[in-house]
Amino acid sequence: MLKQGKVLPGSDVTLAGSGVAIAVKAGAPKPDISTPEALKQTLLKAKSIAYSEPSAGGASGVYFAKLLERMGIAEEMKSKTKYPPAGGFSAELLLTGEADLAVQQKPELLHVPGVEIVGFLPGDLNMVTEFAAAIMTGSKNAETGKALIGSLRSPQAAAVFRSKGLDPR
């Protein structure tokens, strides 16, 4: 949008990032996902996993389905895969016992009480979604927009982002 002249130069900022993580039911053993090979073995050993239905278009579900293919285990994981209801949280399936592992962006996993984050997908297997803000060219409220962006970059906002599972930038 900046290249197209739709955003005021210098007004664009990245506010926070959200990585793809794995969770288990609170109190369950936390499996090893520290390396790509450890993650692969953990997924293959799991009785069941939950992630967003890729056809629903959620970023983490689309990405994770492609990652399973990239890892060469998509076929083996099909029978173990459970999808939450449309718009639902994969971690909810941990609480019902339908899944041993839940994969979704960290804020979505944290939204479900009774689960614990194991960690992010390891190394270059992780995908981070960036959240940004900018002032549009021709905005009638550019100064108000700048104030809002300034507020969203404050230490107080960073603390709120962190508490919700986002990584402030």
Backbone torsions as a table, in degrees:
resi	resn	phi	psi	omega
1	MET	NA	-34.2	177.5
2	LEU	-63.1	-45.4	179.7
3	LYS	-63.8	-29.3	-179.9
4	GLN	-84.5	-1.4	178.9
5	GLY	77.1	18.4	-178.3
6	LYS	-90.6	-11.1	-177.6
7	VAL	-123.1	138.3	177.6
8	LEU	-63.3	126.3	179.0
9	PRO	-54.7	136.4	178.4
10	GLY	82.5	-4.4	-178.7
11	SER	-94.0	-12.0	-176.1
12	ASP	-82.2	131.4	179.5
13	VAL	-139.8	146.9	171.6
14	THR	-91.2	127.3	-176.4
15	LEU	-93.2	-43.1	-174.8
16	ALA	-161.9	163.9	175.8
17	GLY	-127.4	154.9	-179.4
18	SER	-134.8	113.6	-179.8
19	GLY	-91.3	164.1	177.6
20	VAL	-86.8	128.4	-176.1
21	ALA	-127.6	171.0	176.6
22	ILE	-120.5	140.0	179.1
23	ALA	-128.9	158.6	173.2
24	VAL	-129.3	165.7	174.2
25	LYS	-63.8	140.6	-179.6
26	ALA	-52.5	132.0	179.2
27	GLY	91.3	-15.3	178.4
28	ALA	-73.9	152.7	176.0
29	PRO	-60.2	142.2	178.6
30	LYS	-93.2	117.1	-178.4
31	PRO	-72.8	163.9	178.4
32	ASP	-80.1	118.6	174.0
33	ILE	-128.1	25.4	-171.5
34	SER	-71.6	-21.3	179.5
35	THR	-135.7	162.8	176.7
36	PRO	-56.6	-41.3	179.9
37	GLU	-67.8	-40.0	177.6
38	ALA	-63.1	-41.9	177.1
39	LEU	-60.8	-46.3	-179.5
40	LYS	-58.5	-47.0	179.8
41	GLN	-64.8	-39.2	178.0
42	THR	-62.1	-44.7	179.4
43	LEU	-64.0	-42.1	-179.5
44	LEU	-66.7	-32.6	-179.6
45	LYS	-81.0	-21.6	-177.7
46	ALA	-64.4	142.9	175.6
47	LYS	-71.4	-37.7	-179.2
48	SER	-157.4	150.3	177.5
49	ILE	-131.3	155.4	178.1
50	ALA	-128.2	134.7	170.8
51	TYR	-153.8	165.5	-175.7
52	SER	-63.8	139.7	178.2
53	GLU	-58.8	117.7	-177.6
54	PRO	-57.0	-35.7	-178.4
55	SER	-67.5	-15.1	176.6
56	ALA	-78.3	-13.8	173.8
57	GLY	90.8	0.5	178.3
58	GLY	-64.0	136.2	-174.0
59	ALA	-55.8	-45.7	-176.1
60	SER	-69.9	-36.6	179.4
61	GLY	-67.7	-43.4	177.3
62	VAL	-62.1	-46.8	-178.3
63	TYR	-63.7	-45.7	-175.2
64	PHE	-66.2	-38.3	177.2
65	ALA	-60.7	-42.1	177.8
66	LYS	-68.2	-35.1	178.6
67	LEU	-64.9	-41.0	176.6
68	LEU	-59.6	-39.4	176.3
69	GLU	-64.4	-46.8	179.9
70	ARG	-58.6	-35.9	-180.0
71	MET	-79.7	-9.5	178.7
72	GLY	79.4	21.5	-177.4
73	ILE	-124.5	14.6	-175.9
74	ALA	-58.8	-44.5	-178.5
75	GLU	-63.7	-43.7	-179.2
76	GLU	-65.5	-27.5	-176.3
77	MET	-86.5	-16.9	-175.8
78	LYS	-54.8	-47.0	-177.0
79	SER	-72.1	-16.7	-179.3
80	LYS	-96.0	-7.3	-171.8
81	THR	-87.5	133.3	175.6
82	LYS	-122.9	140.6	178.1
83	TYR	-113.5	136.8	174.8
84	PRO	-70.0	162.1	175.8
85	PRO	-57.1	155.2	-179.0
86	ALA	-47.7	128.7	179.6
87	GLY	77.8	1.6	-177.7
88	GLY	-87.7	178.7	-178.1
89	PHE	-107.1	129.6	-177.9
90	SER	-59.9	-31.4	-178.5
91	ALA	-65.3	-21.7	177.4
92	GLU	-61.9	-28.6	179.7
93	LEU	-73.9	-16.4	172.3
94	LEU	-69.4	-39.8	-176.5
95	LEU	-69.7	-30.9	-180.0
96	THR	-85.7	-8.8	-178.3
97	GLY	84.3	4.5	-180.0
98	GLU	-74.3	-20.5	-178.9
99	ALA	-139.8	148.6	175.6
100	ASP	-91.9	-31.7	-178.5
101	LEU	-130.2	141.6	175.1
102	ALA	-122.2	137.2	-179.3
103	VAL	-122.3	125.4	177.7
104	GLN	-171.1	175.5	175.2
105	GLN	-66.4	144.2	-173.0
106	LYS	-51.2	-45.4	179.8
107	PRO	-59.2	-34.5	-180.0
108	GLU	-70.9	-36.7	176.5
109	LEU	-66.6	-42.5	-179.2
110	LEU	-66.8	-18.9	-179.7
111	HIS	-67.0	-18.2	-175.4
112	VAL	-102.2	110.4	177.2
113	PRO	-64.0	145.0	177.0
114	GLY	95.5	11.0	176.0
115	VAL	-124.6	159.5	178.3
116	GLU	-127.4	139.2	177.8
117	ILE	-77.1	128.5	174.4
118	VAL	-81.3	-44.7	179.3
119	GLY	158.3	179.2	177.4
120	PHE	-79.8	158.0	171.7
121	LEU	-56.3	140.0	-171.6
122	PRO	-72.8	142.3	171.5
123	GLY	48.9	-131.7	-176.1
124	ASP	-76.2	2.7	174.2
125	LEU	-80.3	-18.3	-178.6
126	ASN	-77.5	150.0	174.2
127	MET	-122.5	129.4	178.8
128	VAL	-112.3	126.1	174.4
129	THR	-90.9	128.2	-179.7
130	GLU	-97.7	139.2	176.0
131	PHE	-111.2	127.3	-173.4
132	ALA	-131.0	166.6	175.9
133	ALA	-141.6	154.7	177.8
134	ALA	-160.7	165.2	176.0
135	ILE	-99.7	127.1	-179.9
136	MET	-75.1	143.4	175.9
137	THR	-58.6	135.4	179.0
138	GLY	81.3	7.4	179.5
139	SER	-61.3	134.5	177.5
140	LYS	-81.1	-10.3	-177.5
141	ASN	-126.1	40.6	-175.8
142	ALA	-58.6	-41.2	-178.5
143	GLU	-66.5	-39.3	176.7
144	THR	-65.1	-40.7	177.0
145	GLY	-61.6	-42.5	178.2
146	LYS	-62.7	-39.3	178.3
147	ALA	-65.4	-41.8	178.1
148	LEU	-62.3	-47.1	179.2
149	ILE	-60.8	-41.7	176.8
150	GLY	-59.0	-41.3	178.7
151	SER	-65.0	-39.5	179.9
152	LEU	-71.2	-12.0	178.1
153	ARG	-104.3	6.7	-178.3
154	SER	-75.7	160.5	175.5
155	PRO	-58.7	-34.2	178.9
156	GLN	-65.5	-43.4	178.8
157	ALA	-66.0	-39.9	178.9
158	ALA	-59.5	-39.3	178.8
159	ALA	-64.4	-40.2	178.2
160	VAL	-66.9	-44.9	177.3
161	PHE	-55.3	-48.9	-178.7
162	ARG	-59.4	-42.8	-178.2
163	SER	-65.1	-20.9	179.6
164	LYS	-99.7	6.7	176.0
165	GLY	92.1	7.2	177.7
166	LEU	-94.1	152.2	177.8
167	ASP	-102.6	105.8	-179.8
168	PRO	-61.2	145.9	179.7
169	ARG	-106.5	NA	NA
